[in-house]
Amino acid sequence: MIITIYLTSGVAVLLLVVDNKATVTYVQLLKEDLVIMRLVPNEGPVPEFRAGQFITLGMPNPNEGGKIVRRAYSIASHPENRDYIELVIRWVRKPLPGRLTTQLFNAKEGDEVLWLKPSGKALEINETMPDGSPDTRRMVCIGGGTGLAPFVSYAQHLHHVGDKREIVVLHGASYVDELSYKDLLTDLEYDSIQRGKDKWNFRYRAAISRPQEWFNRSWSGQTGRVETFLRPRADGASPLEDLVGEEITKENTIFYVCGWQGTIDGVMDFLKPGGFVTEHDKRSDGSFEVKYESYG
């Protein structure tokens, strides 16, 4: 397939898109509009990628004469897993059903999908400071809904390589059955408790935005949107600062955020007064404290 891209200079560039095929090997329907899915390439192992990247899938849409419809999805599995690619996907049905997600939600184990090589730099883990020294700051990862996916990849990858940085994963959802990776992330925190923070320093917390709903009656954790972990109380400290045991500053913490634009904006409302800036608006010396990716 050839795609034509027109540069700002008016010059047309032709790009050759090479479709690969993969087979759906695992489908876990968490609820009617939320699924965990695994894909295995038909030829060769899972391609090399970096935690935080996404993969572009494609399927023919019968409502569009078989036209291939494509969409990018953050990868939840980690780079060291070369057996399959795991995704957590939300089926958005309003205002209109998703053109590709509708096809994926109708897919069964054994069905084929098309895929393009993983890509994306917005949420790659920052390894060095502007002066070239290692980035040892605390990593706080904030995922709204399926925006958790890249941070599931982070957590498994950093655990696998024995990273010593402090890592906090915060997840926001409307209902408790949308905490898609609660068991995996809770187990990673338990491993931190067992081994000691000097070997693996990891914590996971979630927030439920609709605690008044009957289905959420058993929830006793943080309530509200996920960014409320950053909201200062009357004493000036936030729930996140209570969790880590110190004041969050731009010198000791870097934030990674993924979700709807409202989540990004909500997080920045709390961080901007503290002098935090995003990679998009980084300072003249190249420094920043927030990396984000929005999917709407």
Stockholm file with secondary structure:
# STOCKHOLM 1.0

chainA/1-296         MIITIYLTSGVAVLLLVVDNKATVTYVQLLKEDLVIMRLVPNEGPVPEFRAGQFITLGMPNPNEGGKIVRRAYSIASHPENRDYIELVIRWVRKPLPGRLTTQLFNAKEGDEVLWLKPSGKALEINETMPDGSPDTRRMVCIGGGTGLAPFVSYAQHLHHVGDKREIVVLHGASYVDELSYKDLLTDLEYDSIQRGKDKWNFRYRAAISRPQEWFNRSWSGQTGRVETFLRPRADGASPLEDLVGEEITKENTIFYVCGWQGTIDGVMDFLKPGGFVTEHDKRSDGSFEVKYESYG
#=GR chainA/1-296 SS CEEEEECTTSCEEEEECCCEEEEEEEEEEEETTEEEEEEEESSSSCCCCCTTCEEEEEEEEGGGTTEEEEEEEECCSCTTCCSCEEEEEECCCSSSCCTTHHHHHTCCTTCEEEEEEEECCTTCCCCBCTTSCBCCSEEEEEEEGGGGHHHHHHHHHHHHHTCCSEEEEEEEESSGGGCTTHHHHHHHHHHHHHHCTTTCEEEEEEEESCTTSGGGTTCCSEESCGGGGGCCCTTSCCHHHHHHTSCCCTTTEEEEEEECHHHHHHHHHHHGGGTCCBGGGCCTTSCCSEEEEECC
#=GC SS_cons         CEEEEECTTSCEEEEECCCEEEEEEEEEEEETTEEEEEEEESSSSCCCCCTTCEEEEEEEEGGGTTEEEEEEEECCSCTTCCSCEEEEEECCCSSSCCTTHHHHHTCCTTCEEEEEEEECCTTCCCCBCTTSCBCCSEEEEEEEGGGGHHHHHHHHHHHHHTCCSEEEEEEEESSGGGCTTHHHHHHHHHHHHHHCTTTCEEEEEEEESCTTSGGGTTCCSEESCGGGGGCCCTTSCCHHHHHHTSCCCTTTEEEEEEECHHHHHHHHHHHGGGTCCBGGGCCTTSCCSEEEEECC
//
